[in-house]
Amino acid sequence: MSARSKLNRVFCKFVVQFALVLFVVFFAVQASLAGIFSYRDDKGAIHFTDDISKIPKQYRDNEQGVRKHREARGAYRATPKPSAAIELPGSVSSNGEVQIPLIPAGGGNFLVDTILNGRVKARLMLDTGASLITLTEEIGNKLGISPYSGAAELPFNTAGGEDWMPLVALDMVAVGSAETRLVEASINSHIKGIDGLLGMSFLGDFRFEIDRTNKRLTLKPPQNQNELVWDGKPGNWWKSRFEHYDTTIKGYSSRASFLQRRGHAKAPNMQKTVDFYKKLRQKLETRASISGVPARFRPSS
């Protein structure tokens, strides 16, 4: 081998080693900066981000304007694709109550680690005032439920007026060992810095208590002790769920007809929302039949 070839090999080896060093240093620096930051804007709204450069300068310059929420080493920061079954923190008492640790997020808010469809981990803000689970578009993409063009949509009142948001059905939502199926959720493109909101479409499946002092969410089974259950749910739960779907279908059918008469651009989306709930009811009927739920708990539509 010529002296020139040997020199080229040595130089290439040096470049590779130097690149590896830079790679290690870069990720070491990134790890040292890891964290979730929050700030309160002039209107009092709290925003979350894992990139402090995305916080407006006027809040970064104010020492009291930005808070860093420290994370334990190896704690969740993003929503990774799991290579194995995901386990969530929480404990189960002898009476079936599930206790979940709450993650303080500032402003009296708490985050909850959640598993969606058995494979996507999301950190959602606990919000008992939200009727549905609300997810960011990023989480929707990871669930494979985008694009949303022409999808079922619902109108929500926001600070900027009425906003129509896509409606999706989650096969399963789990918090700790507490699970529920066929959960309605909306997709909100305006949520930034967190993965979404944990609303009543999940929480309403349980009797729950929020202990702010001890930072704990307790999810209790919907049935009373010794009450008969079918597929883990008591008869009144089944009856209430059927009635919820029937009332929703009737209400949105009237709304779709009204929008159609007025030539509203969202009339087709509202009709798809009606079809969306009809499909959910059919799935519930199939599940009830397989589970042997008595007819008295399955009102006809």
MIDOSE-1310 file (N, C-alpha, C; in nm, 2 decimals, decimal comma, always signed):
residues 301
msar	+0,09/-0,12/+0,00/+0,00/+0,00/+0,00/+0,09/+0,12/+0,00; +0,05/+0,22/-0,09/+0,14/+0,34/-0,10/+0,12/+0,43/+0,03; +0,22/+0,52/+0,05/+0,21/+0,61/+0,16/+0,09/+0,70/+0,15; +0,05/+0,74/+0,03/-0,07/+0,82/+0,02/-0,19/+0,75/+0,06
skln	-0,21/+0,62/+0,03/-0,33/+0,54/+0,07/-0,33/+0,53/+0,22; -0,21/+0,50/+0,28/-0,21/+0,49/+0,42/-0,26/+0,62/+0,49; -0,21/+0,73/+0,43/-0,25/+0,86/+0,49/-0,40/+0,88/+0,48; -0,46/+0,84/+0,37/-0,60/+0,86/+0,35/-0,68/+0,78/+0,45
rvfc	-0,63/+0,65/+0,48/-0,70/+0,57/+0,57/-0,69/+0,63/+0,71; -0,58/+0,68/+0,75/-0,56/+0,74/+0,88/-0,65/+0,86/+0,89; -0,66/+0,94/+0,79/-0,74/+1,06/+0,79/-0,89/+1,03/+0,80; -0,94/+0,92/+0,73/-1,08/+0,88/+0,74/-1,11/+0,83/+0,87
kfvv	-1,02/+0,75/+0,93/-1,04/+0,70/+1,07/-1,06/+0,81/+1,17; -0,97/+0,91/+1,15/-0,98/+1,03/+1,24/-1,11/+1,10/+1,23; -1,16/+1,12/+1,10/-1,29/+1,19/+1,08/-1,40/+1,11/+1,15; -1,40/+0,98/+1,13/-1,51/+0,90/+1,19/-1,51/+0,91/+1,34
qfal	-1,39/+0,90/+1,40/-1,38/+0,91/+1,55/-1,42/+1,04/+1,60; -1,39/+1,15/+1,52/-1,42/+1,28/+1,56/-1,58/+1,30/+1,55; -1,64/+1,24/+1,45/-1,78/+1,25/+1,44/-1,85/+1,18/+1,55; -1,80/+1,07/+1,59/-1,86/+0,99/+1,70/-1,85/+1,08/+1,83
vlfv	-1,74/+1,14/+1,85/-1,72/+1,22/+1,97/-1,82/+1,34/+1,97; -1,84/+1,40/+1,86/-1,94/+1,51/+1,85/-2,08/+1,46/+1,88; -2,11/+1,34/+1,82/-2,24/+1,28/+1,84/-2,27/+1,26/+1,99; -2,17/+1,20/+2,06/-2,19/+1,17/+2,21/-2,20/+1,30/+2,28
vffa	-2,12/+1,40/+2,25/-2,12/+1,53/+2,32/-2,26/+1,60/+2,30; -2,31/+1,59/+2,17/-2,44/+1,66/+2,14/-2,55/+1,60/+2,23; -2,56/+1,47/+2,23/-2,67/+1,41/+2,31/-2,65/+1,42/+2,46; -2,52/+1,43/+2,50/-2,50/+1,46/+2,65/-2,55/+1,60/+2,68
vqas	-2,52/+1,70/+2,59/-2,57/+1,83/+2,61/-2,73/+1,83/+2,61; -2,79/+1,76/+2,51/-2,93/+1,76/+2,50/-2,99/+1,70/+2,63; -2,93/+1,60/+2,68/-2,98/+1,53/+2,80/-2,98/+1,63/+2,92; -2,87/+1,71/+2,93/-2,85/+1,80/+3,04/-2,96/+1,91/+3,03
lagi	-3,01/+1,94/+2,91/-3,11/+2,04/+2,90/-3,25/+1,99/+2,90; -3,27/+1,85/+2,92/-3,40/+1,79/+2,91/-3,49/+1,85/+3,02; -3,61/+1,87/+2,99/-3,71/+1,91/+3,09/-3,83/+1,97/+3,02; -3,93/+1,99/+3,10/-4,05/+2,06/+3,05/-4,06/+2,19/+3,11
fsyr	-4,09/+2,30/+3,03/-4,10/+2,43/+3,08/-4,24/+2,48/+3,06; -4,29/+2,57/+3,15/-4,42/+2,63/+3,14/-4,41/+2,78/+3,16; -4,50/+2,85/+3,11/-4,51/+2,99/+3,13/-4,65/+3,04/+3,12; -4,69/+3,14/+3,19/-4,82/+3,20/+3,19/-4,82/+3,32/+3,10
ddkg	-4,91/+3,33/+3,00/-4,92/+3,45/+2,92/-4,99/+3,56/+2,98; -5,01/+3,67/+2,91/-5,07/+3,79/+2,96/-5,22/+3,77/+3,00; -5,28/+3,67/+2,93/-5,42/+3,64/+2,96/-5,44/+3,53/+3,07; -5,33/+3,49/+3,13/-5,34/+3,39/+3,24/-5,33/+3,25/+3,19
aihf	-5,33/+3,22/+3,06/-5,32/+3,08/+3,01/-5,18/+3,02/+3,03; -5,18/+2,90/+3,07/-5,05/+2,83/+3,09/-5,01/+2,75/+2,97; -4,89/+2,76/+2,92/-4,84/+2,69/+2,81/-4,72/+2,60/+2,85; -4,71/+2,48/+2,78/-4,60/+2,39/+2,81/-4,52/+2,36/+2,69
tddi	-4,39/+2,34/+2,71/-4,30/+2,31/+2,60/-4,17/+2,24/+2,65; -4,11/+2,16/+2,57/-3,98/+2,10/+2,61/-3,86/+2,17/+2,54; -3,89/+2,28/+2,47/-3,79/+2,36/+2,41/-3,81/+2,51/+2,45; -3,71/+2,55/+2,54/-3,73/+2,68/+2,60/-3,71/+2,79/+2,50
skip	-3,65/+2,76/+2,38/-3,64/+2,87/+2,28/-3,78/+2,90/+2,22; -3,88/+2,81/+2,24/-4,01/+2,84/+2,18/-4,09/+2,93/+2,27; -4,04/+2,96/+2,39/-4,11/+3,05/+2,48/-4,08/+3,20/+2,44; -4,18/+3,28/+2,42/-4,16/+3,42/+2,38/-4,06/+3,49/+2,47
kqyr	-3,98/+3,58/+2,40/-3,87/+3,64/+2,47/-3,91/+3,72/+2,60; -4,03/+3,78/+2,59/-4,07/+3,86/+2,71/-4,09/+3,78/+2,83; -4,12/+3,65/+2,82/-4,14/+3,56/+2,93/-4,01/+3,50/+2,97; -3,92/+3,47/+2,87/-3,79/+3,42/+2,91/-3,71/+3,52/+2,99
dneq	-3,72/+3,65/+2,95/-3,64/+3,75/+3,02/-3,69/+3,78/+3,16; -3,82/+3,74/+3,19/-3,87/+3,75/+3,32/-3,84/+3,63/+3,41; -3,76/+3,65/+3,51/-3,72/+3,53/+3,59/-3,84/+3,46/+3,65; -3,94/+3,53/+3,68/-4,06/+3,47/+3,74/-4,16/+3,41/+3,64
gvrk	-4,13/+3,44/+3,51/-4,22/+3,40/+3,40/-4,22/+3,26/+3,36; -4,10/+3,19/+3,38/-4,08/+3,06/+3,33/-4,05/+2,96/+3,44; -4,12/+2,85/+3,44/-4,08/+2,74/+3,54/-4,03/+2,62/+3,47; -3,93/+2,55/+3,53/-3,88/+2,43/+3,47/-3,94/+2,32/+3,56
hrea	-4,00/+2,22/+3,50/-4,05/+2,10/+3,57/-3,95/+1,99/+3,55; -3,88/+1,96/+3,66/-3,77/+1,86/+3,65/-3,83/+1,72/+3,63; -3,76/+1,64/+3,55/-3,80/+1,51/+3,53/-3,69/+1,41/+3,58; -3,74/+1,30/+3,64/-3,64/+1,20/+3,69/-3,57/+1,14/+3,57
rgay	-3,45/+1,10/+3,59/-3,37/+1,04/+3,49/-3,44/+0,92/+3,43; -3,45/+0,92/+3,30/-3,52/+0,82/+3,23/-3,67/+0,84/+3,22; -3,72/+0,95/+3,27/-3,86/+0,97/+3,27/-3,91/+1,01/+3,13; -4,04/+1,00/+3,11/-4,10/+1,02/+2,98/-4,08/+1,17/+2,94
ratp	-4,04/+1,19/+2,82/-4,03/+1,33/+2,77/-4,11/+1,34/+2,64; -4,10/+1,24/+2,55/-4,18/+1,25/+2,43/-4,27/+1,13/+2,43; -4,33/+1,10/+2,31/-4,41/+0,98/+2,30/-4,35/+0,88/+2,21; -4,27/+0,79/+2,27/-4,19/+0,70/+2,18/-4,28/+0,58/+2,13
kpsa	-4,22/+0,52/+2,03/-4,29/+0,40/+1,98/-4,24/+0,28/+2,07; -4,32/+0,22/+2,15/-4,28/+0,12/+2,24/-4,24/-0,01/+2,17; -4,13/-0,07/+2,21/-4,09/-0,20/+2,15/-4,14/-0,31/+2,23; -4,20/-0,29/+2,35/-4,25/-0,39/+2,43/-4,38/-0,34/+2,50
aiel	-4,44/-0,42/+2,58/-4,56/-0,38/+2,65/-4,52/-0,26/+2,75; -4,61/-0,16/+2,75/-4,59/-0,04/+2,83/-4,65/-0,06/+2,97; -4,58/-0,03/+3,07/-4,64/-0,03/+3,21/-4,65/+0,11/+3,26; -4,76/+0,14/+3,33/-4,78/+0,27/+3,38/-4,78/+0,26/+3,53
pgsv	-4,74/+0,37/+3,60/-4,73/+0,37/+3,75/-4,88/+0,37/+3,80; -4,89/+0,31/+3,92/-5,02/+0,31/+3,99/-5,03/+0,18/+4,07; -5,12/+0,18/+4,16/-5,14/+0,07/+4,25/-5,29/+0,03/+4,26; -5,32/-0,09/+4,29/-5,46/-0,14/+4,30/-5,48/-0,19/+4,44
ssng	-5,59/-0,14/+4,50/-5,63/-0,18/+4,64/-5,71/-0,31/+4,63; -5,74/-0,36/+4,74/-5,82/-0,49/+4,75/-5,96/-0,47/+4,70; -6,01/-0,35/+4,70/-6,15/-0,33/+4,66/-6,16/-0,28/+4,51; -6,04/-0,30/+4,44/-6,04/-0,26/+4,30/-6,01/-0,12/+4,26
evqi	-5,99/-0,04/+4,36/-5,96/+0,10/+4,34/-5,81/+0,12/+4,28; -5,80/+0,20/+4,18/-5,67/+0,22/+4,12/-5,62/+0,36/+4,16; -5,50/+0,37/+4,22/-5,45/+0,50/+4,26/-5,33/+0,54/+4,16; -5,34/+0,65/+4,11/-5,25/+0,70/+4,00/-5,17/+0,82/+4,05
plip	-5,04/+0,83/+4,05/-4,97/+0,95/+4,08/-4,99/+1,06/+3,98; -5,02/+1,18/+4,03/-5,04/+1,30/+3,95/-4,91/+1,37/+3,94; -4,88/+1,43/+3,82/-4,76/+1,50/+3,79/-4,79/+1,65/+3,79; -4,74/+1,73/+3,89/-4,78/+1,87/+3,89/-4,73/+1,94/+3,77
aggg	-4,81/+2,03/+3,72/-4,78/+2,10/+3,60/-4,79/+2,26/+3,61; -4,80/+2,30/+3,74/-4,81/+2,44/+3,76/-4,95/+2,50/+3,75; -4,98/+2,60/+3,82/-5,11/+2,66/+3,81/-5,22/+2,58/+3,86; -5,19/+2,48/+3,95/-5,29/+2,39/+4,00/-5,33/+2,28/+3,91
nflv	-5,26/+2,26/+3,80/-5,29/+2,16/+3,70/-5,20/+2,04/+3,72; -5,25/+1,92/+3,67/-5,18/+1,79/+3,69/-5,18/+1,72/+3,55; -5,07/+1,65/+3,53/-5,06/+1,56/+3,41/-5,07/+1,42/+3,45; -5,12/+1,33/+3,36/-5,14/+1,19/+3,39/-5,08/+1,11/+3,27
dtil	-5,00/+1,01/+3,30/-4,94/+0,92/+3,20/-5,05/+0,83/+3,16; -5,07/+0,82/+3,03/-5,19/+0,75/+2,97/-5,14/+0,66/+2,85; -5,20/+0,54/+2,83/-5,17/+0,46/+2,71/-5,29/+0,46/+2,62; -5,27/+0,49/+2,49/-5,38/+0,50/+2,40/-5,37/+0,38/+2,30
ngrv	-5,48/+0,30/+2,28/-5,48/+0,19/+2,19/-5,37/+0,09/+2,22; -5,32/+0,08/+2,34/-5,23/-0,02/+2,39/-5,09/+0,00/+2,34; -5,06/+0,11/+2,27/-4,92/+0,12/+2,21/-4,86/+0,27/+2,21; -4,95/+0,37/+2,23/-4,90/+0,51/+2,23/-4,91/+0,57/+2,37
karl	-4,80/+0,61/+2,42/-4,80/+0,68/+2,55/-4,81/+0,83/+2,53; -4,90/+0,88/+2,61/-4,93/+1,03/+2,61/-4,94/+1,08/+2,75; -4,89/+1,20/+2,77/-4,90/+1,26/+2,90/-5,01/+1,37/+2,89; -5,13/+1,34/+2,95/-5,24/+1,43/+2,93/-5,27/+1,51/+3,06
mldt	-5,32/+1,63/+3,04/-5,36/+1,71/+3,15/-5,50/+1,67/+3,20; -5,51/+1,65/+3,33/-5,63/+1,61/+3,39/-5,73/+1,73/+3,38; -5,85/+1,71/+3,32/-5,94/+1,82/+3,30/-6,08/+1,77/+3,31; -6,14/+1,78/+3,43/-6,28/+1,73/+3,45/-6,38/+1,82/+3,38
gasl	-6,34/+1,94/+3,33/-6,43/+2,03/+3,26/-6,44/+2,00/+3,11; -6,35/+1,90/+3,06/-6,36/+1,87/+2,92/-6,45/+1,75/+2,90; -6,54/+1,76/+2,81/-6,63/+1,65/+2,79/-6,57/+1,53/+2,72; -6,46/+1,55/+2,64/-6,39/+1,44/+2,57/-6,24/+1,45/+2,60
itlt	-6,18/+1,33/+2,58/-6,03/+1,34/+2,57/-6,00/+1,42/+2,45; -5,90/+1,51/+2,46/-5,85/+1,59/+2,35/-5,71/+1,56/+2,32; -5,67/+1,54/+2,20/-5,53/+1,50/+2,17/-5,48/+1,60/+2,06; -5,34/+1,61/+2,06/-5,28/+1,69/+1,96/-5,27/+1,62/+1,83
eeig	-5,25/+1,69/+1,72/-5,23/+1,63/+1,59/-5,12/+1,53/+1,59; -5,01/+1,56/+1,67/-4,89/+1,47/+1,67/-4,93/+1,34/+1,73; -5,01/+1,34/+1,84/-5,05/+1,21/+1,89/-5,15/+1,14/+1,80; -5,23/+1,21/+1,73/-5,32/+1,15/+1,63/-5,24/+1,09/+1,52
nklg	-5,13/+1,15/+1,48/-5,05/+1,09/+1,37/-4,99/+0,96/+1,42; -4,94/+0,96/+1,55/-4,88/+0,83/+1,60/-4,98/+0,72/+1,62; -5,11/+0,76/+1,64/-5,21/+0,66/+1,64/-5,26/+0,61/+1,51; -5,21/+0,68/+1,40/-5,25/+0,64/+1,27/-5,39/+0,68/+1,23
ispy	-5,44/+0,79/+1,29/-5,58/+0,83/+1,26/-5,59/+0,96/+1,19; -5,49/+0,99/+1,11/-5,49/+1,11/+1,03/-5,47/+1,07/+0,88; -5,50/+1,15/+0,78/-5,55/+1,29/+0,79/-5,70/+1,30/+0,83; -5,75/+1,42/+0,86/-5,88/+1,43/+0,91/-5,98/+1,50/+0,81
sgaa	-5,93/+1,52/+0,69/-6,01/+1,59/+0,59/-6,15/+1,51/+0,57; -6,26/+1,58/+0,58/-6,39/+1,52/+0,56/-6,43/+1,43/+0,68; -6,36/+1,44/+0,79/-6,39/+1,35/+0,90/-6,52/+1,40/+0,98; -6,57/+1,32/+1,07/-6,67/+1,36/+1,17/-6,61/+1,47/+1,25
elpf	-6,68/+1,58/+1,27/-6,63/+1,69/+1,35/-6,74/+1,74/+1,45; -6,69/+1,80/+1,55/-6,78/+1,87/+1,65/-6,74/+2,01/+1,67; -6,84/+2,10/+1,69/-6,80/+2,24/+1,72/-6,77/+2,26/+1,87; -6,67/+2,33/+1,90/-6,63/+2,36/+2,04/-6,62/+2,51/+2,05
ntag	-6,67/+2,57/+2,16/-6,66/+2,71/+2,19/-6,52/+2,74/+2,25; -6,44/+2,83/+2,18/-6,31/+2,86/+2,23/-6,30/+3,01/+2,25; -6,19/+3,06/+2,30/-6,17/+3,21/+2,32/-6,18/+3,28/+2,19; -6,15/+3,22/+2,08/-6,15/+3,28/+1,95/-6,28/+3,26/+1,87
gedw	-6,38/+3,19/+1,94/-6,51/+3,17/+1,87/-6,53/+3,02/+1,85; -6,62/+2,98/+1,77/-6,65/+2,84/+1,74/-6,54/+2,77/+1,66; -6,49/+2,66/+1,70/-6,39/+2,59/+1,63/-6,43/+2,44/+1,61; -6,42/+2,39/+1,49/-6,47/+2,25/+1,46/-6,34/+2,16/+1,47
mplv	-6,36/+2,06/+1,54/-6,24/+1,96/+1,57/-6,28/+1,82/+1,53; -6,19/+1,75/+1,46/-6,21/+1,61/+1,42/-6,24/+1,52/+1,54; -6,33/+1,43/+1,52/-6,37/+1,33/+1,62/-6,32/+1,20/+1,59; -6,26/+1,13/+1,68/-6,21/+0,99/+1,66/-6,25/+0,90/+1,78
aldm	-6,25/+0,77/+1,75/-6,28/+0,67/+1,86/-6,15/+0,59/+1,89; -6,12/+0,59/+2,02/-6,00/+0,52/+2,06/-6,05/+0,38/+2,11; -5,98/+0,28/+2,06/-6,02/+0,14/+2,10/-6,01/+0,12/+2,24; -5,90/+0,17/+2,30/-5,88/+0,15/+2,45/-5,79/+0,27/+2,50
vavg	-5,83/+0,31/+2,63/-5,75/+0,41/+2,70/-5,72/+0,35/+2,84; -5,59/+0,35/+2,88/-5,55/+0,29/+3,01/-5,47/+0,40/+3,09; -5,51/+0,41/+3,21/-5,44/+0,49/+3,31/-5,40/+0,39/+3,43; -5,28/+0,36/+3,45/-5,24/+0,25/+3,54/-5,31/+0,12/+3,49
saet	-5,37/+0,05/+3,58/-5,44/-0,07/+3,54/-5,59/-0,05/+3,51; -5,63/+0,08/+3,51/-5,77/+0,11/+3,48/-5,78/+0,13/+3,33; -5,87/+0,06/+3,27/-5,89/+0,06/+3,12/-6,04/+0,08/+3,09; -6,06/+0,15/+2,98/-6,19/+0,15/+2,92/-6,18/+0,15/+2,77
rlve	-6,29/+0,11/+2,71/-6,29/+0,09/+2,56/-6,39/+0,18/+2,49; -6,37/+0,20/+2,36/-6,45/+0,28/+2,28/-6,47/+0,42/+2,34; -6,36/+0,49/+2,34/-6,36/+0,62/+2,40/-6,35/+0,73/+2,30; -6,45/+0,82/+2,30/-6,45/+0,94/+2,21/-6,34/+1,03/+2,24
asin	-6,28/+1,09/+2,14/-6,17/+1,19/+2,15/-6,18/+1,29/+2,04; -6,13/+1,41/+2,06/-6,12/+1,51/+1,96/-5,97/+1,54/+1,94; -5,95/+1,60/+1,82/-5,81/+1,64/+1,78/-5,81/+1,79/+1,77; -5,72/+1,85/+1,85/-5,71/+1,99/+1,86/-5,57/+2,04/+1,81
shik	-5,57/+2,11/+1,70/-5,44/+2,15/+1,65/-5,38/+2,27/+1,72; -5,46/+2,33/+1,82/-5,41/+2,45/+1,89/-5,33/+2,41/+2,02; -5,34/+2,29/+2,06/-5,27/+2,25/+2,19/-5,13/+2,24/+2,16; -5,04/+2,30/+2,24/-4,90/+2,30/+2,22/-4,83/+2,27/+2,36
gidg	-4,72/+2,19/+2,35/-4,64/+2,17/+2,47/-4,68/+2,05/+2,55; -4,81/+2,01/+2,55/-4,86/+1,88/+2,61/-4,92/+1,80/+2,51; -4,95/+1,67/+2,55/-5,01/+1,58/+2,45/-5,16/+1,59/+2,44; -5,23/+1,66/+2,53/-5,37/+1,68/+2,53/-5,43/+1,68/+2,66
llgm	-5,57/+1,66/+2,67/-5,65/+1,67/+2,79/-5,71/+1,53/+2,82; -5,71/+1,49/+2,94/-5,78/+1,37/+2,99/-5,92/+1,41/+3,04; -6,02/+1,40/+2,96/-6,15/+1,45/+2,99/-6,25/+1,34/+3,03; -6,38/+1,38/+3,03/-6,48/+1,29/+3,09/-6,52/+1,17/+3,01
sflg	-6,48/+1,17/+2,88/-6,51/+1,05/+2,80/-6,43/+0,93/+2,86; -6,32/+0,95/+2,93/-6,26/+0,85/+3,01/-6,30/+0,85/+3,15; -6,28/+0,96/+3,22/-6,31/+0,97/+3,36/-6,45/+0,93/+3,40; -6,54/+0,96/+3,31/-6,68/+0,93/+3,34/-6,71/+0,78/+3,35
dfrf	-6,62/+0,70/+3,31/-6,64/+0,55/+3,32/-6,61/+0,50/+3,46; -6,57/+0,59/+3,55/-6,53/+0,55/+3,68/-6,59/+0,65/+3,79; -6,59/+0,60/+3,91/-6,61/+0,70/+4,02/-6,47/+0,74/+4,06; -6,44/+0,87/+4,06/-6,31/+0,91/+4,08/-6,29/+1,02/+4,18
eidr	-6,18/+1,03/+4,24/-6,14/+1,13/+4,34/-6,01/+1,19/+4,31; -5,99/+1,32/+4,32/-5,87/+1,39/+4,29/-5,81/+1,44/+4,43; -5,70/+1,39/+4,47/-5,64/+1,43/+4,60/-5,52/+1,53/+4,56; -5,55/+1,66/+4,56/-5,45/+1,75/+4,52/-5,33/+1,76/+4,62
tnkr	-5,37/+1,74/+4,75/-5,26/+1,75/+4,85/-5,16/+1,64/+4,83; -5,20/+1,52/+4,81/-5,11/+1,41/+4,80/-5,08/+1,37/+4,65; -5,13/+1,46/+4,56/-5,11/+1,44/+4,42/-5,14/+1,30/+4,37; -5,27/+1,26/+4,39/-5,31/+1,13/+4,36/-5,45/+1,13/+4,30
ltlk	-5,47/+1,05/+4,19/-5,60/+1,03/+4,13/-5,64/+0,89/+4,16; -5,76/+0,87/+4,22/-5,82/+0,74/+4,25/-5,93/+0,71/+4,16; -5,92/+0,60/+4,09/-6,03/+0,56/+4,00/-6,10/+0,43/+4,06; -6,23/+0,45/+4,08/-6,30/+0,34/+4,15/-6,39/+0,27/+4,04
ppqn	-6,41/+0,14/+4,06/-6,50/+0,07/+3,96/-6,64/+0,13/+3,96; -6,71/+0,12/+3,85/-6,84/+0,18/+3,84/-6,95/+0,10/+3,92; -6,92/-0,03/+3,95/-7,01/-0,11/+4,02/-6,99/-0,11/+4,17; -7,10/-0,13/+4,25/-7,09/-0,15/+4,39/-7,04/-0,29/+4,42
qnel	-7,00/-0,31/+4,55/-6,95/-0,44/+4,59/-7,06/-0,55/+4,57; -7,02/-0,66/+4,52/-7,11/-0,78/+4,49/-7,22/-0,75/+4,38; -7,21/-0,64/+4,31/-7,30/-0,62/+4,20/-7,26/-0,70/+4,08; -7,36/-0,75/+4,01/-7,33/-0,83/+3,89/-7,27/-0,74/+3,78
vwdg	-7,17/-0,80/+3,71/-7,11/-0,72/+3,60/-7,10/-0,81/+3,47; -7,10/-0,74/+3,36/-7,08/-0,81/+3,23/-6,97/-0,74/+3,16; -6,87/-0,81/+3,12/-6,75/-0,76/+3,06/-6,69/-0,64/+3,15; -6,70/-0,67/+3,28/-6,64/-0,57/+3,38/-6,73/-0,45/+3,41
kpgn	-6,85/-0,44/+3,36/-6,94/-0,33/+3,38/-7,07/-0,37/+3,43; -7,13/-0,30/+3,53/-7,26/-0,33/+3,58/-7,37/-0,29/+3,48; -7,49/-0,34/+3,51/-7,61/-0,32/+3,42/-7,64/-0,18/+3,40; -7,63/-0,09/+3,50/-7,66/+0,05/+3,49/-7,56/+0,12/+3,40
wwks	-7,44/+0,07/+3,40/-7,34/+0,13/+3,31/-7,38/+0,10/+3,16; -7,42/-0,02/+3,13/-7,46/-0,05/+3,00/-7,58/+0,03/+2,96; -7,68/+0,04/+3,04/-7,80/+0,11/+3,01/-7,77/+0,26/+2,99; -7,68/+0,32/+3,07/-7,65/+0,46/+3,06/-7,57/+0,48/+2,93
rfeh	-7,48/+0,39/+2,89/-7,40/+0,41/+2,77/-7,49/+0,40/+2,65; -7,59/+0,31/+2,64/-7,68/+0,30/+2,53/-7,76/+0,43/+2,52; -7,81/+0,48/+2,64/-7,89/+0,60/+2,64/-7,81/+0,72/+2,59; -7,68/+0,72/+2,63/-7,60/+0,83/+2,59/-7,58/+0,83/+2,44
ydtt	-7,56/+0,72/+2,38/-7,55/+0,71/+2,23/-7,68/+0,75/+2,16; -7,79/+0,70/+2,21/-7,92/+0,73/+2,15/-7,95/+0,88/+2,16; -7,93/+0,94/+2,27/-7,95/+1,09/+2,29/-7,86/+1,17/+2,20; -7,73/+1,12/+2,19/-7,64/+1,20/+2,11/-7,67/+1,19/+1,96
ikgy	-7,71/+1,07/+1,91/-7,75/+1,05/+1,77/-7,87/+1,13/+1,74; -7,97/+1,14/+1,83/-8,09/+1,22/+1,80/-8,05/+1,36/+1,79; -7,97/+1,41/+1,89/-7,94/+1,55/+1,89/-7,86/+1,60/+1,77; -7,76/+1,52/+1,74/-7,67/+1,55/+1,62/-7,74/+1,53/+1,49
ssra	-7,84/+1,44/+1,48/-7,92/+1,43/+1,36/-8,00/+1,56/+1,34; -8,06/+1,61/+1,44/-8,13/+1,74/+1,43/-8,04/+1,85/+1,39; -7,92/+1,85/+1,45/-7,82/+1,96/+1,41/-7,78/+1,94/+1,27; -7,76/+1,82/+1,22/-7,71/+1,80/+1,08/-7,82/+1,85/+0,99
sflq	-7,95/+1,82/+1,02/-8,06/+1,86/+0,93/-8,07/+2,01/+0,92; -8,05/+2,08/+1,04/-8,05/+2,22/+1,05/-7,94/+2,28/+0,97; -7,82/+2,23/+0,98/-7,71/+2,29/+0,90/-7,73/+2,26/+0,75; -7,78/+2,15/+0,72/-7,81/+2,12/+0,58/-7,91/+2,22/+0,52
rrgh	-8,01/+2,25/+0,59/-8,12/+2,34/+0,54/-8,06/+2,48/+0,52; -7,96/+2,51/+0,60/-7,90/+2,65/+0,59/-7,78/+2,65/+0,49; -7,75/+2,53/+0,44/-7,64/+2,52/+0,34/-7,50/+2,55/+0,41; -7,49/+2,51/+0,54/-7,37/+2,53/+0,61/-7,26/+2,44/+0,56
akap	-7,14/+2,49/+0,55/-7,03/+2,41/+0,50/-6,99/+2,29/+0,58; -7,03/+2,29/+0,71/-7,00/+2,18/+0,80/-7,11/+2,08/+0,81; -7,22/+2,09/+0,73/-7,33/+2,00/+0,74/-7,28/+1,85/+0,71; -7,20/+1,83/+0,60/-7,16/+1,69/+0,58/-7,08/+1,63/+0,70
nmqk	-6,99/+1,72/+0,76/-6,91/+1,67/+0,87/-7,00/+1,63/+0,99; -7,11/+1,71/+1,01/-7,20/+1,68/+1,12/-7,28/+1,55/+1,09; -7,31/+1,53/+0,97/-7,38/+1,40/+0,93/-7,28/+1,28/+0,96; -7,15/+1,30/+0,93/-7,06/+1,20/+0,96/-7,04/+1,18/+1,11
tvdf	-7,06/+1,28/+1,19/-7,06/+1,26/+1,33/-7,18/+1,18/+1,37; -7,29/+1,19/+1,31/-7,41/+1,11/+1,34/-7,38/+0,96/+1,31; -7,32/+0,94/+1,19/-7,28/+0,80/+1,15/-7,17/+0,75/+1,25; -7,08/+0,84/+1,29/-6,98/+0,80/+1,39/-7,04/+0,74/+1,51
ykkl	-7,14/+0,80/+1,57/-7,20/+0,75/+1,69/-7,29/+0,63/+1,67; -7,35/+0,62/+1,55/-7,43/+0,50/+1,51/-7,33/+0,38/+1,51; -7,21/+0,40/+1,46/-7,12/+0,29/+1,46/-7,07/+0,25/+1,60; -7,05/+0,35/+1,68/-7,02/+0,32/+1,82/-7,13/+0,24/+1,89
rqkl	-7,25/+0,28/+1,86/-7,36/+0,21/+1,93/-7,37/+0,07/+1,88; -7,35/+0,05/+1,75/-7,35/-0,09/+1,70/-7,24/-0,17/+1,76; -7,12/-0,12/+1,78/-7,01/-0,19/+1,84/-7,05/-0,22/+1,99; -7,12/-0,13/+2,05/-7,16/-0,15/+2,19/-7,26/-0,27/+2,19
etra	-7,35/-0,27/+2,10/-7,45/-0,37/+2,09/-7,39/-0,51/+2,07; -7,29/-0,52/+1,98/-7,22/-0,64/+1,96/-7,14/-0,69/+2,08; -7,08/-0,60/+2,15/-7,01/-0,63/+2,27/-7,11/-0,68/+2,38; -7,22/-0,61/+2,39/-7,32/-0,65/+2,49/-7,38/-0,79/+2,46
sisg	-7,40/-0,82/+2,33/-7,45/-0,96/+2,29/-7,35/-1,07/+2,33; -7,22/-1,04/+2,30/-7,12/-1,14/+2,33/-7,10/-1,16/+2,48; -7,12/-1,05/+2,56/-7,11/-1,06/+2,70/-7,23/-1,11/+2,77; -7,34/-1,12/+2,70/-7,46/-1,17/+2,76/-7,54/-1,07/+2,85
vpar	-7,53/-0,94/+2,81/-7,59/-0,84/+2,89/-7,75/-0,85/+2,88; -7,82/-0,86/+2,99/-7,97/-0,88/+2,98/-8,04/-0,77/+2,90; -8,15/-0,80/+2,84/-8,22/-0,71/+2,75/-8,27/-0,58/+2,83; -8,29/-0,59/+2,96/-8,34/-0,48/+3,03/-8,23/-0,37/+3,04
frps	-8,11/-0,40/+3,01/-8,00/-0,30/+3,02/-7,96/-0,26/+2,87; -8,04/-0,30/+2,77/-8,01/-0,27/+2,64/-8,13/-0,21/+2,57; -8,16/-0,09/+2,59/-8,28/-0,02/+2,53/-8,26/-0,02/+2,38; -8,37/-0,04/+2,31/-8,37/-0,04/+2,17/-8,36/+0,11/+2,12
s	-8,30/+0,13/+2,01/-8,28/+0,26/+1,95/-8,41/+0,31/+1,88
